[in-house]
Each structure stands twice: as structure tokens, then as C-alpha cells.
Amino acid sequence: MKPKVVITDSVSADLSIELAMLDGHADVIYGQGKAPEELQELLRDADAVLNCYTRLSEDMVNGMQKCKIIARSGIGVDTVPVGLATQKGIKVTNVPDYCIDEVADHTLALMLALRRGIDQGATQARQGLWNLKGLTPIHRNAGCKLGLIGFGNIAQAVAKRARTFKFEIIVYDPFLSADAARAHEVKQVALEELLSQADVLSLHVPLNEHTQHMIGDAALRQIKPGAIVINTARGGLIDTKALLKALDEGRIAGAALDVLEQEPPQDLQAISRTRNLMLTPHAAFYSVESEEELRTKSVAEIVRVLNGEEPKYWVNKKA
């Protein structure tokens, strides 16, 4: 009898890659659109789970009787109760090295679009207004400070790109060594210093209990007046209500968000009308190539574990 793999959902409705890779290794059940109680029943006797956007509840994981691996199709693992999975001896994997170029490019594109007033200018032109009136004051990029919160693979790629535009790079990352900071030619600062000095603030940290709403009302009041905020990481890093208030009050010059606390938000139209706010629909990760890489690497982890091998990207290695 073949092992059972449950795909809770996927980044693509086309499962050709997943089915081809699992052919001969397992029977595949697709759980997209199932009610939570139905999905929980499917997961009960699963040998492996491929998970993308669906949040796996503790009840779902507790009910898993023989699961060996939960493979997350993504970088973050905030859809999985990792601690509980570890207790049950379930391996949790992710794909930490895909879409680095895509997210870095998207981050820089949002940054430049805001700083150059491109979104506002394009909107005005469509309205028949051919002048600079109404545009956010535009300043040159050379010499401006880009503040990166977190300095993992994506942030490093952003820094490399931003340096060509002559940004000065400052970084807050408590896990970054002084030697690594020197090697990447960035200046390490405390969070409070970064907030008060950065002309552009860009978030690049995982979402967890320590980073939830790390940019809330208190942090926004510390941010340098006239600065802009970019988030291509996780929506929950920013208190959306506090950010919208800061924009409405003119305490920050603009914000560009690819991720939100709730996706899609119930009040998308109202939020999108906020002045100096740019939104993209959680698209920073995407290219044809990155999607294929994500799907291939996440399924490969399941194949390895079902074959008795160790996974390559093992998040909770103590399991």
C-alpha cells in the first residue's frame, strides 16, 4: 500500500509538477477548498502533507496519526504549529532559498516607485493632469539611508541592489555578526536608531510572537518624518490600522505593502484609496521560474522523507 500525501492547497491550480514527482511514491489527495473538519479527517492518516496558504490548526496536527513530514511551500512556516509538530516527531520543511531575486527586485521597485512618485504621477496623467502638482516631494536617492530590519538572504539582495543607487545601508538584526556586517558593507544599528534615521524602512524578518506588530503605533511615532515603509515579508509585522493613521496624519510620506494582515482585506477598496499607499497582491515572490522552483523543492522534501532520507531544508531538526 502506497503512502498517502495530502496537498492542503497549492500556489498553482495545476498540480502537474507535484503529481509527476510523487508518481510511484504515494497516493495523492487534494484538499483545496475542504472545510476545516473535512481537511482534518483527510490529514488523520496522511503520511506526508504539502502545505501552502492553509493554516494548519493544532487540532489538525494533533489528529495526525502517522505523518512524517509537513512540507511548506514557502519561506515562512507561520501556517504550521511547528512546536506541536516537533513534539509529535513530525519533520517540518520550507524552501528558504527560492524567490530571493524576485522579492529583492519587487522591494526595490516599490521603493523607487514611491520615492519617484511614479504611482501618483501615472494616476494624475490618466486623469489628464500633466504637471507636478500633487506629487509627493521628490528627493534624490544618493545619500539617503535605507534601513533594513532583518538581514537574511532577501535583505542582502536588496542591499546589493540599493547600493547601485547610492543608498547608505543601515541594518537592525540581532543575529548579524560584526564580521558579516563588514563583509556586506552595512552599518549595524539599534532598532530605535534605525527607525529615527532611515529614509526608507524595509522589513525582512519572519512573523512570530516576537515580531507580530513590531511596526505599530509606538514604532511609527519614532520613524523619521518623511520616511517611507516597505513590507514584502509578512503582513502581521505591521499594525495596519496604526500605519493607515500615520499616513492620514502625514507622519510618514508613504508606504508600499505586498502583504497584509488579512489577505485579501475585507475593506480593500477603502484601504487602497489611502493617499501615498501602494498595494500589490502578495506578488513579490512570483515569477514563472520561482513558482516552478518552489513547487519542485517542496515536493522533493516529501520524496526524500518517504524514501527514508533526511530532508534538505529541515526547520525543526530535533524532531
N, C-alpha and C positions, 0 to 999 in steps of 0.2 A: 504494500500500500504506500503510495507516494505521500510525502509531507504536504501539509496544507498551508498555502500562503494567502493571507488576506490583504488585499490592497484597499485601505480605507478610503482613499481618494488619490488623485494624481494631478500633477501640473498640466497634463495633457489628456484630452479625452481619447486620444489614440494610444492604445496600450501595446502597439506592435513591438516596441523595444523590450518592454517588460515580459510579454508573453514569449517572445523568441528566446530571451535569456533564461527563462525559467522552464522552458520546454524540456521535458525529460527529467527535470529535478523535482517538480512539485505540481500539485493541482492548484490552480489559481481561482480565488473567489474575489469578485469586485464588490466592494461595499459602498460605493459612491451613492449618496442620496438616502441611505438607510436611516431610519430613526435610531436614536441612541440605544434603545433597548434591543433593537434588531441587530445592530452592529455588535453590541456586547455579546450577544448569543453567537454570532459568527466567530468572534475572537476567542471564544471559550476553548476551542480545541485547535486553534491555529498553532502551527509550528514556527511561523515567522509572520511578521507584519511589516508592510510597506506603508509608511505614513507621510502625508504631505501637510495639508492645512487642517485636517480634522483634529480637534483637541481630544486626546485620549484621557478619559476620566480615571480617577483612582479605582472606581468600581470596575471599569473595563479591564484595567491591568490586573486588579486583584482576582478577577474571574478567569484570567488566562491560566490554563492548567498545564500546558506543556510548551509554551512559547520559548524559543531560544534567542530570538533577536527581534528588536524593533528597529527597522532601518528608516531613518528620517530623510526624506528627500528635501534637503536644505542645509543651511549652515547652522542655524539655531536649533535648539531642541526644547523650546518652551512649550511645544504641543504635547510633550511626553513627561509624565511624572517620573523623572529619572531616578530619584531616591527610592521610590517604591519598586521600580523595575530592578534596581540594583539589589534590593532586599530579596527579591524573588529569583535572583540569578539570571535575569534576562539581559542580554547584551543590548546596549543602545549605541547606534552609529549615526553619523551625519556625513555630510560632504563639505568639509571646510575649505577646500581649495578650488571650488568652481566659481564662476561669475565674478572673479576678482576684477578683471579688466572692465566688465560691463558696469558693475556698481561704481567703480572709480570714475569711469567716463561719465556716468549719469550724474554723480555727485558734482563733478567739475562743471558739467553742462548746466545744472541747476544754479550753481554758484555764479557762473558767468552771466547766465540769463538774468538773474536778479541784480547783479552789480552793474550790468549794462542796460537795465531797464528794457530788455528785449520783449518780455511778455506784455508790458504796458504799452510799449511803442507799437507792437503789432496790433494790439487791440484798438489803439487810437487810429491807426492807419485804416483798419477795417471800418471804422466809424466815420472816415472821411476827414480826420484831423491830421494835417500834415505839418506838425510843429512839435516843439519840445515841451510845450505847456502840459503840466500834469504828470510828467515823468518824475520818478524819484531822483533827487540829485545824484548825478553820476560822477564817481571819482575813479582815478586810475588805479589799477591793481598793484603796480610796482610799489613795494614797500609796505603794503597792507599786511596785517597779521591774520593768518589762518590758524584757528585754534582747533585742534583735533582731540576729541575726548575718546580715548582708546587708540591704540597704535598697533593693531594686528595687520594682517595681510592687506586688507582693503584700504585701511588708513595709510599704510605705507605707499600703496599705489597712488592714492590721492596726493600725498605729499610730493611724490616724484613728479607728477603732472603739474601740480600747482607751482612747483619751483621754476618751471619754464616760464611762468607768467610773473616771476619775480616776487611771489609772496614770501613773507617771512613765516616760517612754520614753528608754532609752539604746540606742545603736547602735554596733556594730562593722562597718564597711565601709570598707576601704582605698581604694575608688574614689569615696567620697562626699565632695563638696567641702564646705568650711565654710559657704559660702553656701547650699547646698542643705539642709544640716542645720538652719540657722537658719530657712529658709523652711518647713521641715516641723516646726519646734519640737521637735527631738530633740537630745539631747546625745551627741556623739561621744566614744567612749572606746576604749582599747586592749582587745584581746580578754581579756587577763588581768584587767583591771579589770571588764569586763562579767561574766565568769564568777564573780568573787568578790562582786559587788554585786547581781546580778539575782535577784529572787524568782521570776520566770518567764523561762525561756530558750527562745526560739523560733528555729528555723533557716529561713533563706530564701536559700540560696546554691545554685548549680549543683554537680553532682557531677563532679569531675575529679581529676587526680593530686594537686592541692594541697589539696583538701577531703575526700578519702577518709578516713574515720575521724577527722575533726577533733575530734569529741567521743569521745575514747577514755578509757582509764583515767586518764591524766595530767590531762586537762581536767576529768574528773568529780571528781577529788580537789581541784580548785581551785574547784568550784562551791559557792556559798553553801549551808551546811547548811539543809535545809528547803525548798530551791528545787524547782521542777518543770521538766521538759523537754518541749517540744512539737516534733514534727517532721512537717510536712506537705510537705516538699520532696523529698528523695531519701533512701532507706533507708541507702545507703552512707556518709552523713555521720556516722552514729553506729556505734560498735563495739557491737553488740547484746549480746555476752557481758559486756562491761565495764559496760554500762548495767544489765543484769539483776543483776549483782553489786552495783552501787551501790544498787539498790533493795532487794535482800535484806539488805544491811548497814545500811540505813536512812540512808545518807549523803545521799540526796535524798528528798524527800517523795513524788514521783510522776512519772510520765511518760505522755504520750499520743502515740501513733505512728499515723500514717495510712500510713506507708511503712516497709518493712523491707528489709534487705539481700537476702533471698531471699523472693520472693512467689509463692505462699503458702509460709510456712516449713514445713519437714518436721515440726517439733515445735510446731505452732500451739497445740495444747491445753495443753501444758506451759507455754509462754510466757504464754498467756492467763490462767493461774492465778496469775501473779506478782502479789503484793499491790501495790496502788496503780499498776498499769499498765493503761491503757486502749488498746484497739486498734480501729481502723476499717480496712476492707479497701480501702485506696487509693481512697477515695471522695471526697476533698476537692474534686477538680476537677469533680465531676459535678453537673449539672442537665440537664434536657431541653434547655434553651436553650444551655448551654455546649457540650454534645456536638454539637449542630447547628452551632454557630459553628465549633468545631474542625474538623469534617469539611468544611464549606464552604470555610474559609480554606485548609486544607492542599491540597485538590484544586485550588483556584483558582491556586495557585502552579504546579502542573504544567501547567495550561491556558495560563498566561502563557508559560512557557518553551517549550512546544511550538509556541506561536504566534510565537516569536521575540522575546518581550518579556522584560524583566528581572523577576525575582521581587520581591515586596514585602518579604518577610522573609528576606533573604539572609544566612545566617550566615557563610559563608566568601567574602566578596565578591571576594577576589583570584583566585578560580577562573575 
